[in-house]
Amino acid sequence: MTLPRRALLGAAGALAAPAFLAPVLARAQGRFPERPITLLVPFTPGGATDVQMRALAEAASRAFGQTVVTENRPGAGSTLGAAAVARAKPDGYLVAQMTLPALRLPFLQRMPYDPRRDFTPILHLTGYTFGVLVRADGPWRTWQDLVADARARPGTHRWGNTGANGTPHLTMLDLAERERLEVEHIPFRGEADAYPALLGGHIEATAAGTGGAQMVTDGKLRYLNFWTRERVPRFPEVPTLLELGYESMVVTSPYGLVAPAGLDPGIRAALHEGFRRALHDPAHLAVLERLDQPVEYLDSEAYGRLLAETIDAEERRVTRLGLRAG
């Protein structure tokens, strides 16, 4: 489940444009933006993604000199933001987070967009730090404890995730299959919806990002594993899936921002520059550090190449695993 990452080996430079486009860029960047920009976040308020994207929007508001408004569009496997952008006027005033499920689901069911044709890549931002959480007062101190209990009591465990056919869902399916477990997988609209269910005892575990890290620090939840390549510095005692013996399982689900297809090159350059500055804004960097998410900046062209690679990989994955719509 390692994603194509060749493009992420180094930070790309600022978006370059041919000399003949210089007057177009100057005109577009000189007048854009003239009003607020809307940033669509395809998850519920309060989760790790929402926290990070709101911090990015605040920093981008300073960079653009215009307000960047976040609008939550949860549900439908985190595809509603992409669907809205695909139908929008390509004027630069509506952008969206492009998630991995939004690239995967068109190969599972009919969607109102084509991931290869309907978007203009702006820049790549970061990737999630996923892990499995349980209640701190529960009986499972380690991942091995949870697996052993699920095996001893088949059909009784309910494992949450952030949405049907999303990356946490598929990874938990993969883990359950590898361990030959009979587990009920419960999709939520985002991790913020999963935490109350976990704290209330309605599910035994959930896969999520780091939006629940403060609850771990407060002694309410416990991480049993992380899906990163290396251990997370804030929780050095928690092993990775690699360390637990799951070969090649590094799962971070990288994401960036897209606008509608047909966007003026100068507006794309202006969007890229404003959000690039926001990505590296100290206030936003502090939020990424708090969420244990790395900066994985790619400019528009490099991000476009990564999207193309990822779309091809997801199409192969859906075919290989025989996935069906959730």
Buried (B, 14 or more C-beta within 10 A) or exposed (E): BEBBBEBBEEEBEEBEBEEEBEEBBEEBBEEBBEEEBBBBBBBBBBBBBBBBBBBBBBBBBBBBEBBBEBBBBBBBBBBBBBBBBBEBEBBBBBBBBBBBBBBBBBBBEEBEBEBBEBBBBBBBBBBBBBBBBBBBEBEBEBBBBBBEBBBEEEEEBBBBBBBBBBBBBBBBBBBBEEBEBEBEBBBBBBBBBBBEBBBEEEBBBBBBBBBBBEBBEEEBBBBBBBBBEEBBEBBEEBBBBBEBEBEEBBBBBBBBBBBBBEBBBBBBBBBBBBBBBBBBBEEBBEBBEBBBBBBBBBBBBBBBBBBBBBBEBBBEBBEEEEBEEB
